[in-house]
């Protein structure tokens, strides 16, 4: 089993917390993260679906886990970006049969104040573990159901 990880580079310091806890949790599922996990970066969350599609089309990966943080920067409506990303990764799954697990978060309110940063660091660590558990449970379901 091989898993691809795709991380958006915006707010990378926070995104890396989710990815790091995901990798730790994958290890707890006995995944050889040195040999079975490939790590990719894209400029922003909007680029995640395209790279996920390209990776899924190779059929090299059993699953893809994506990480991003889409925040309201006050310039444009972040809901549109979030919707485009989620719709894109769902389309990748349906078009290729390769599951894409999302740890792309879209907080309703995000400010780079110490209290918010502390909260989101803790929250992203939890979400990283949860996405790893979800991925492993679903990939196990697919493998044992002869659906792959």
C-alpha positions as CSV (number, residue, x, y, z in Angstrom):
1,X,0.0,0.0,0.0
2,X,1.2,3.5,-0.9
3,X,-0.2,6.7,0.2
4,X,0.3,10.2,-1.2
5,X,0.2,13.3,1.0
6,X,-0.5,16.7,-0.6
7,X,0.0,19.8,1.5
8,X,-1.0,23.4,0.5
9,X,1.8,25.8,1.3
10,X,-0.4,28.7,2.6
11,X,-0.3,28.6,6.4
12,X,2.3,25.8,6.0
13,X,3.4,26.1,9.7
14,X,-0.2,25.1,10.7
15,X,-0.7,22.6,7.9
16,X,2.5,20.8,8.9
17,X,1.1,20.2,12.3
18,X,-1.9,18.2,10.8
19,X,0.4,16.3,8.4
20,X,2.9,15.5,11.2
21,X,0.2,14.1,13.5
22,X,-1.2,12.1,10.5
23,X,2.2,10.6,9.8
24,X,2.6,9.6,13.4
25,X,-0.9,8.0,13.4
26,X,-0.1,6.2,10.2
27,X,2.9,4.7,12.0
28,X,0.6,3.5,14.8
29,X,-1.3,1.6,12.0
30,X,2.0,-0.1,11.1
31,X,2.4,1.9,7.9
32,X,6.1,2.1,6.8
33,X,6.0,5.8,6.3
34,X,9.6,5.9,5.0
35,X,8.8,3.6,2.0
36,X,5.0,3.8,1.6
37,X,4.3,7.5,1.9
38,X,5.2,10.1,-0.7
39,X,5.0,13.8,0.2
40,X,4.0,16.6,-2.2
41,X,3.5,20.3,-1.8
42,X,1.3,22.7,-3.9
43,X,1.1,26.5,-3.7
44,X,-2.4,26.7,-2.3
45,X,-5.5,24.6,-1.7
46,X,-6.9,25.3,-5.1
47,X,-4.1,23.3,-6.6
48,X,-4.8,20.2,-4.5
49,X,-7.5,18.6,-6.7
50,X,-5.3,18.8,-9.9
51,X,-2.3,17.2,-8.3
52,X,-4.6,14.6,-6.6
53,X,-6.0,13.7,-10.0
54,X,-2.6,13.4,-11.6
55,X,-1.4,11.1,-8.7
56,X,-4.6,9.1,-8.7
57,X,-4.3,8.5,-12.5
58,X,-1.0,6.8,-12.0
59,X,-2.7,4.1,-10.0
60,X,0.5,4.0,-7.8
61,X,-1.4,5.0,-4.7
62,X,-4.1,3.2,-2.6
63,X,-5.2,6.6,-1.2
64,X,-4.3,10.3,-1.1
65,X,-4.5,12.5,2.0
66,X,-4.7,16.2,1.5
67,X,-4.0,19.0,3.9
68,X,-4.8,22.7,3.8
69,X,-6.2,25.7,5.7
70,X,-8.5,28.0,3.8
71,X,-9.1,31.2,5.8
72,X,-11.1,34.3,5.3
73,X,-8.5,36.8,4.4
74,X,-11.0,39.6,4.0
75,X,-10.3,40.0,0.3
76,X,-12.5,37.3,-1.2
77,X,-15.1,34.8,-0.1
78,X,-13.1,31.8,1.1
79,X,-16.3,29.7,0.9
80,X,-15.9,29.6,-2.9
81,X,-12.4,28.3,-2.6
82,X,-13.4,25.7,0.0
83,X,-16.3,24.5,-2.2
84,X,-14.0,24.3,-5.3
85,X,-11.4,22.2,-3.4
86,X,-13.9,19.8,-1.8
87,X,-15.8,19.4,-5.1
88,X,-12.5,18.8,-6.9
89,X,-11.3,16.1,-4.5
90,X,-14.7,14.3,-4.6
91,X,-14.5,14.4,-8.4
92,X,-11.1,12.8,-8.3
93,X,-12.4,10.0,-6.2
94,X,-15.3,9.3,-8.4
95,X,-13.4,9.6,-11.6
96,X,-10.4,7.4,-10.6
97,X,-11.7,5.1,-7.9
98,X,-8.8,6.3,-5.6
99,X,-10.0,7.7,-2.3
100,X,-8.9,11.2,-1.3
101,X,-9.1,11.9,2.4
102,X,-9.5,15.6,3.3
103,X,-7.8,17.4,6.1
104,X,-8.5,20.7,4.4
105,X,-10.0,22.9,7.1
106,X,-12.1,26.0,6.6
107,X,-12.5,27.8,9.9
108,X,-15.4,30.2,10.2
109,X,-13.2,32.6,12.1
110,X,-9.4,32.7,12.1
111,X,-7.1,35.4,13.4
112,X,-3.4,35.1,13.9
113,X,-3.6,36.0,17.6
114,X,-1.9,33.8,20.1
115,X,-5.2,32.3,21.4
116,X,-6.4,31.4,18.0
117,X,-3.1,30.0,16.9
118,X,-2.9,27.8,20.0
119,X,-6.4,26.5,19.4
120,X,-5.8,25.8,15.7
121,X,-2.5,24.0,16.5
122,X,-4.2,21.7,18.9
123,X,-7.2,21.2,16.6
124,X,-5.1,20.5,13.5
125,X,-3.1,17.9,15.4
126,X,-6.4,16.1,16.3
127,X,-7.6,16.4,12.7
128,X,-4.3,14.9,11.4
129,X,-4.8,11.8,13.6
130,X,-8.5,11.6,12.6
131,X,-7.7,11.7,8.8
132,X,-5.1,9.0,9.2
133,X,-7.5,6.7,11.1
134,X,-10.2,7.4,8.5
135,X,-7.9,6.6,5.6
136,X,-6.7,3.4,7.2
137,X,-10.2,2.2,8.1
138,X,-11.5,3.0,4.6
139,X,-8.6,1.4,2.8
140,X,-8.9,-1.7,4.9
141,X,-12.7,-1.8,4.1
142,X,-11.9,-1.6,0.4
143,X,-9.2,-4.2,0.6
144,X,-11.3,-6.7,2.6
145,X,-14.4,-6.1,0.6
146,X,-12.7,-7.0,-2.7
147,X,-13.8,-3.6,-4.0
148,X,-10.3,-2.4,-5.1
